[in-house]
Amino acid sequence: MIYSVNYDLNRPGQNYSDLHDAIKSCGAWWHYLDSYWLVDTSLTAKGIWDKIAPFADGNDNFFIVGITRDYSGWLPQPAWDWINSRTDKMAA
């Protein structure tokens, strides 16, 4: 399944490289927008959260949701290639 991992990191000057590494460890990933990741993984949304939560500050906000085949937007071609190559893993 492909999940969207979205966040607002609310602590100025905080080093979030460990958080980014935790997101990357969940599976194949795509990251082009500042606070938005796509993760192709066998984990559930809660499983992803369990992996990244230790690296989040208590005042940060996160939203993890499964991606469906109903999507649109304006992205560079490599982003669409990554997404379109995984449509069989998306919810209907």
Rosetta constraint file for C-alpha pairs under 8 A:
AtomPair CA 1 CA 40 HARMONIC 5.75 0.50
AtomPair CA 1 CA 41 HARMONIC 5.68 0.50
AtomPair CA 1 CA 42 HARMONIC 6.20 0.50
AtomPair CA 1 CA 43 HARMONIC 7.87 0.50
AtomPair CA 1 CA 66 HARMONIC 7.01 0.50
AtomPair CA 1 CA 67 HARMONIC 7.76 0.50
AtomPair CA 1 CA 89 HARMONIC 4.75 0.50
AtomPair CA 1 CA 90 HARMONIC 5.58 0.50
AtomPair CA 1 CA 91 HARMONIC 7.35 0.50
AtomPair CA 2 CA 38 HARMONIC 6.59 0.50
AtomPair CA 2 CA 39 HARMONIC 5.45 0.50
AtomPair CA 2 CA 40 HARMONIC 4.36 0.50
AtomPair CA 2 CA 41 HARMONIC 6.28 0.50
AtomPair CA 2 CA 66 HARMONIC 5.87 0.50
AtomPair CA 2 CA 67 HARMONIC 5.66 0.50
AtomPair CA 2 CA 86 HARMONIC 7.87 0.50
AtomPair CA 2 CA 89 HARMONIC 6.24 0.50
AtomPair CA 2 CA 90 HARMONIC 5.82 0.50
AtomPair CA 3 CA 38 HARMONIC 5.63 0.50
AtomPair CA 3 CA 39 HARMONIC 5.25 0.50
AtomPair CA 3 CA 40 HARMONIC 6.54 0.50
AtomPair CA 3 CA 41 HARMONIC 7.69 0.50
AtomPair CA 3 CA 45 HARMONIC 7.13 0.50
AtomPair CA 3 CA 64 HARMONIC 6.51 0.50
AtomPair CA 3 CA 65 HARMONIC 5.38 0.50
AtomPair CA 3 CA 66 HARMONIC 4.27 0.50
AtomPair CA 3 CA 67 HARMONIC 5.48 0.50
AtomPair CA 4 CA 36 HARMONIC 7.03 0.50
AtomPair CA 4 CA 37 HARMONIC 5.79 0.50
AtomPair CA 4 CA 38 HARMONIC 4.72 0.50
AtomPair CA 4 CA 39 HARMONIC 6.53 0.50
AtomPair CA 4 CA 63 HARMONIC 7.85 0.50
AtomPair CA 4 CA 64 HARMONIC 5.52 0.50
AtomPair CA 4 CA 65 HARMONIC 5.31 0.50
AtomPair CA 4 CA 66 HARMONIC 6.14 0.50
AtomPair CA 4 CA 67 HARMONIC 6.39 0.50
AtomPair CA 5 CA 36 HARMONIC 5.79 0.50
AtomPair CA 5 CA 37 HARMONIC 5.06 0.50
AtomPair CA 5 CA 38 HARMONIC 6.20 0.50
AtomPair CA 5 CA 39 HARMONIC 7.42 0.50
AtomPair CA 5 CA 62 HARMONIC 7.24 0.50
AtomPair CA 5 CA 63 HARMONIC 6.01 0.50
AtomPair CA 5 CA 64 HARMONIC 4.60 0.50
AtomPair CA 5 CA 65 HARMONIC 6.86 0.50
AtomPair CA 6 CA 35 HARMONIC 5.77 0.50
AtomPair CA 6 CA 36 HARMONIC 4.70 0.50
AtomPair CA 6 CA 37 HARMONIC 6.53 0.50
AtomPair CA 6 CA 62 HARMONIC 5.64 0.50
AtomPair CA 6 CA 63 HARMONIC 5.16 0.50
AtomPair CA 6 CA 64 HARMONIC 6.29 0.50
AtomPair CA 7 CA 35 HARMONIC 5.52 0.50
AtomPair CA 7 CA 36 HARMONIC 6.85 0.50
AtomPair CA 7 CA 60 HARMONIC 7.25 0.50
AtomPair CA 7 CA 61 HARMONIC 5.38 0.50
AtomPair CA 7 CA 62 HARMONIC 4.35 0.50
AtomPair CA 7 CA 63 HARMONIC 6.32 0.50
AtomPair CA 8 CA 35 HARMONIC 6.76 0.50
AtomPair CA 8 CA 60 HARMONIC 5.79 0.50
AtomPair CA 8 CA 61 HARMONIC 5.15 0.50
AtomPair CA 8 CA 62 HARMONIC 6.67 0.50
AtomPair CA 9 CA 57 HARMONIC 7.86 0.50
AtomPair CA 9 CA 59 HARMONIC 7.73 0.50
AtomPair CA 9 CA 60 HARMONIC 4.81 0.50
AtomPair CA 9 CA 61 HARMONIC 6.63 0.50
AtomPair CA 10 CA 59 HARMONIC 6.19 0.50
AtomPair CA 10 CA 60 HARMONIC 5.23 0.50
AtomPair CA 10 CA 61 HARMONIC 7.83 0.50
AtomPair CA 11 CA 57 HARMONIC 7.61 0.50
AtomPair CA 11 CA 59 HARMONIC 7.41 0.50
AtomPair CA 11 CA 60 HARMONIC 7.45 0.50
AtomPair CA 16 CA 20 HARMONIC 6.35 0.50
AtomPair CA 16 CA 55 HARMONIC 7.45 0.50
AtomPair CA 17 CA 21 HARMONIC 6.14 0.50
AtomPair CA 18 CA 22 HARMONIC 6.13 0.50
AtomPair CA 18 CA 55 HARMONIC 6.33 0.50
AtomPair CA 19 CA 23 HARMONIC 6.32 0.50
AtomPair CA 19 CA 52 HARMONIC 6.01 0.50
AtomPair CA 19 CA 55 HARMONIC 4.99 0.50
AtomPair CA 19 CA 56 HARMONIC 6.75 0.50
AtomPair CA 20 CA 24 HARMONIC 6.22 0.50
AtomPair CA 21 CA 25 HARMONIC 6.16 0.50
AtomPair CA 22 CA 26 HARMONIC 6.81 0.50
AtomPair CA 22 CA 51 HARMONIC 6.30 0.50
AtomPair CA 22 CA 52 HARMONIC 5.41 0.50
AtomPair CA 22 CA 55 HARMONIC 7.80 0.50
AtomPair CA 23 CA 27 HARMONIC 7.93 0.50
AtomPair CA 23 CA 39 HARMONIC 7.76 0.50
AtomPair CA 23 CA 48 HARMONIC 7.52 0.50
AtomPair CA 23 CA 51 HARMONIC 7.56 0.50
AtomPair CA 23 CA 52 HARMONIC 6.25 0.50
AtomPair CA 24 CA 28 HARMONIC 7.06 0.50
AtomPair CA 24 CA 29 HARMONIC 6.15 0.50
AtomPair CA 24 CA 39 HARMONIC 7.77 0.50
AtomPair CA 26 CA 39 HARMONIC 6.97 0.50
AtomPair CA 26 CA 40 HARMONIC 7.87 0.50
AtomPair CA 26 CA 41 HARMONIC 6.21 0.50
AtomPair CA 26 CA 43 HARMONIC 7.32 0.50
AtomPair CA 26 CA 48 HARMONIC 6.52 0.50
AtomPair CA 26 CA 51 HARMONIC 7.60 0.50
AtomPair CA 27 CA 39 HARMONIC 6.04 0.50
AtomPair CA 27 CA 40 HARMONIC 5.55 0.50
AtomPair CA 27 CA 41 HARMONIC 4.82 0.50
AtomPair CA 27 CA 42 HARMONIC 7.79 0.50
AtomPair CA 28 CA 39 HARMONIC 5.71 0.50
AtomPair CA 28 CA 40 HARMONIC 5.04 0.50
AtomPair CA 28 CA 41 HARMONIC 6.73 0.50
AtomPair CA 29 CA 37 HARMONIC 6.90 0.50
AtomPair CA 29 CA 38 HARMONIC 5.50 0.50
AtomPair CA 29 CA 39 HARMONIC 4.37 0.50
AtomPair CA 29 CA 40 HARMONIC 6.09 0.50
AtomPair CA 30 CA 37 HARMONIC 5.80 0.50
AtomPair CA 30 CA 38 HARMONIC 5.12 0.50
AtomPair CA 30 CA 39 HARMONIC 6.55 0.50
AtomPair CA 30 CA 79 HARMONIC 7.47 0.50
AtomPair CA 30 CA 82 HARMONIC 7.45 0.50
AtomPair CA 31 CA 36 HARMONIC 6.49 0.50
AtomPair CA 31 CA 37 HARMONIC 4.78 0.50
AtomPair CA 31 CA 38 HARMONIC 6.57 0.50
AtomPair CA 32 CA 36 HARMONIC 7.31 0.50
AtomPair CA 32 CA 37 HARMONIC 7.38 0.50
AtomPair CA 32 CA 79 HARMONIC 7.71 0.50
AtomPair CA 33 CA 37 HARMONIC 7.34 0.50
AtomPair CA 40 CA 86 HARMONIC 7.99 0.50
AtomPair CA 40 CA 89 HARMONIC 7.85 0.50
AtomPair CA 43 CA 47 HARMONIC 5.27 0.50
AtomPair CA 43 CA 48 HARMONIC 6.19 0.50
AtomPair CA 44 CA 48 HARMONIC 6.27 0.50
AtomPair CA 45 CA 49 HARMONIC 6.28 0.50
AtomPair CA 45 CA 64 HARMONIC 5.82 0.50
AtomPair CA 45 CA 65 HARMONIC 6.39 0.50
AtomPair CA 45 CA 66 HARMONIC 7.35 0.50
AtomPair CA 46 CA 50 HARMONIC 6.04 0.50
AtomPair CA 47 CA 51 HARMONIC 6.47 0.50
AtomPair CA 48 CA 52 HARMONIC 6.40 0.50
AtomPair CA 48 CA 64 HARMONIC 7.94 0.50
AtomPair CA 49 CA 53 HARMONIC 5.52 0.50
AtomPair CA 49 CA 64 HARMONIC 7.55 0.50
AtomPair CA 50 CA 54 HARMONIC 7.57 0.50
AtomPair CA 52 CA 56 HARMONIC 6.85 0.50
AtomPair CA 56 CA 60 HARMONIC 6.51 0.50
AtomPair CA 66 CA 90 HARMONIC 7.48 0.50
AtomPair CA 66 CA 91 HARMONIC 7.13 0.50
AtomPair CA 67 CA 90 HARMONIC 5.74 0.50
AtomPair CA 67 CA 91 HARMONIC 6.32 0.50
AtomPair CA 68 CA 90 HARMONIC 5.04 0.50
AtomPair CA 68 CA 91 HARMONIC 4.49 0.50
AtomPair CA 68 CA 92 HARMONIC 5.57 0.50
AtomPair CA 69 CA 87 HARMONIC 6.50 0.50
AtomPair CA 69 CA 90 HARMONIC 5.96 0.50
AtomPair CA 69 CA 91 HARMONIC 6.46 0.50
AtomPair CA 69 CA 92 HARMONIC 5.79 0.50
AtomPair CA 70 CA 92 HARMONIC 7.92 0.50
AtomPair CA 75 CA 79 HARMONIC 6.19 0.50
AtomPair CA 75 CA 80 HARMONIC 6.82 0.50
AtomPair CA 76 CA 80 HARMONIC 6.83 0.50
AtomPair CA 77 CA 81 HARMONIC 6.13 0.50
AtomPair CA 78 CA 82 HARMONIC 6.21 0.50
AtomPair CA 79 CA 83 HARMONIC 6.26 0.50
AtomPair CA 80 CA 84 HARMONIC 5.77 0.50
AtomPair CA 81 CA 85 HARMONIC 5.97 0.50
AtomPair CA 82 CA 86 HARMONIC 6.85 0.50
AtomPair CA 83 CA 87 HARMONIC 6.63 0.50
AtomPair CA 86 CA 90 HARMONIC 7.13 0.50
